[in-house]
Every structure is written in structure tokens, then in C-alpha cells.
């Protein structure tokens, strides 16, 4: 039992370290993606608010 317990503990610790680092990377990427989406939304809103169109016949 003692031999299996030590190796299981080492594997558990390694798995927890790996998943912790992966989750940190994913959270960081999610934050960057959210800020980029927000910036795009602000640009689209500015384009919509400053858009204009000609009314009438353009050939005259």
C-alpha cells in the first residue's frame, strides 16, 4: 500500500500543477479575447452612429 500511495500522490500533484497552469493560460486568453470583442463592439457602434446615406437621386 505504501508503494502505490507515494506514486499516486506524485501523479496527483503533477496533474494538479499541470491543470493549474493550463487554467491560468486559458483565463488569460479569455480576458484578452473579451477585451478585443469589446473594442470591436465599440468600433462598430461608432461606425453606426456616424454613418450617413444620400437621400435622393445620385445622378443629379
C-alpha positions as CSV (number, residue, x, y, z in Angstrom):
1,X,0.0,0.0,0.0
2,X,2.8,2.4,0.8
3,X,4.4,1.9,-2.6
4,X,1.2,2.7,-4.5
5,X,0.4,5.6,-2.3
6,X,3.6,7.6,-2.9
7,X,3.4,7.2,-6.7
8,X,-0.3,8.1,-6.7
9,X,0.5,11.2,-4.7
10,X,3.2,12.2,-7.1
11,X,0.9,11.7,-10.1
12,X,-1.9,13.7,-8.4
13,X,0.4,16.6,-7.5
14,X,1.8,16.6,-11.1
15,X,-1.7,16.6,-12.5
16,X,-2.8,19.4,-10.3
17,X,0.2,21.5,-11.2
18,X,-0.4,21.0,-14.9
19,X,-4.2,21.7,-14.7
20,X,-3.5,24.8,-12.7
21,X,-1.1,26.2,-15.2
22,X,-3.4,25.4,-18.1
23,X,-6.3,27.1,-16.4
24,X,-4.2,30.2,-15.8
25,X,-3.3,30.4,-19.5
26,X,-7.0,29.9,-20.5
27,X,-8.2,32.6,-18.2
28,X,-5.6,35.0,-19.6
29,X,-6.6,34.2,-23.1
30,X,-10.3,34.6,-22.3
31,X,-9.6,38.1,-20.8
32,X,-7.7,39.2,-24.0
33,X,-10.4,37.8,-26.2
34,X,-13.1,39.6,-24.2
35,X,-11.3,42.9,-24.4
36,X,-10.9,42.5,-28.2
37,X,-14.6,41.8,-28.6
38,X,-15.4,44.8,-26.5
39,X,-13.1,47.0,-28.6
40,X,-14.7,45.7,-31.8
41,X,-18.2,46.4,-30.4
42,X,-17.2,50.0,-29.6
43,X,-15.8,50.5,-33.1
44,X,-19.0,49.1,-34.7
45,X,-21.1,51.3,-32.5
46,X,-19.1,54.4,-33.6
47,X,-19.4,53.4,-37.2
48,X,-23.2,53.0,-36.9
49,X,-23.6,56.3,-35.0
50,X,-21.5,58.3,-37.6
51,X,-22.9,56.6,-40.7
52,X,-24.8,58.6,-43.3
53,X,-26.5,57.9,-46.6
54,X,-27.5,60.0,-49.5
55,X,-31.2,60.6,-50.0
56,X,-32.4,61.1,-53.5
57,X,-31.0,60.6,-56.9
58,X,-27.2,60.5,-57.0
59,X,-27.0,61.2,-60.8
60,X,-28.2,64.8,-60.4
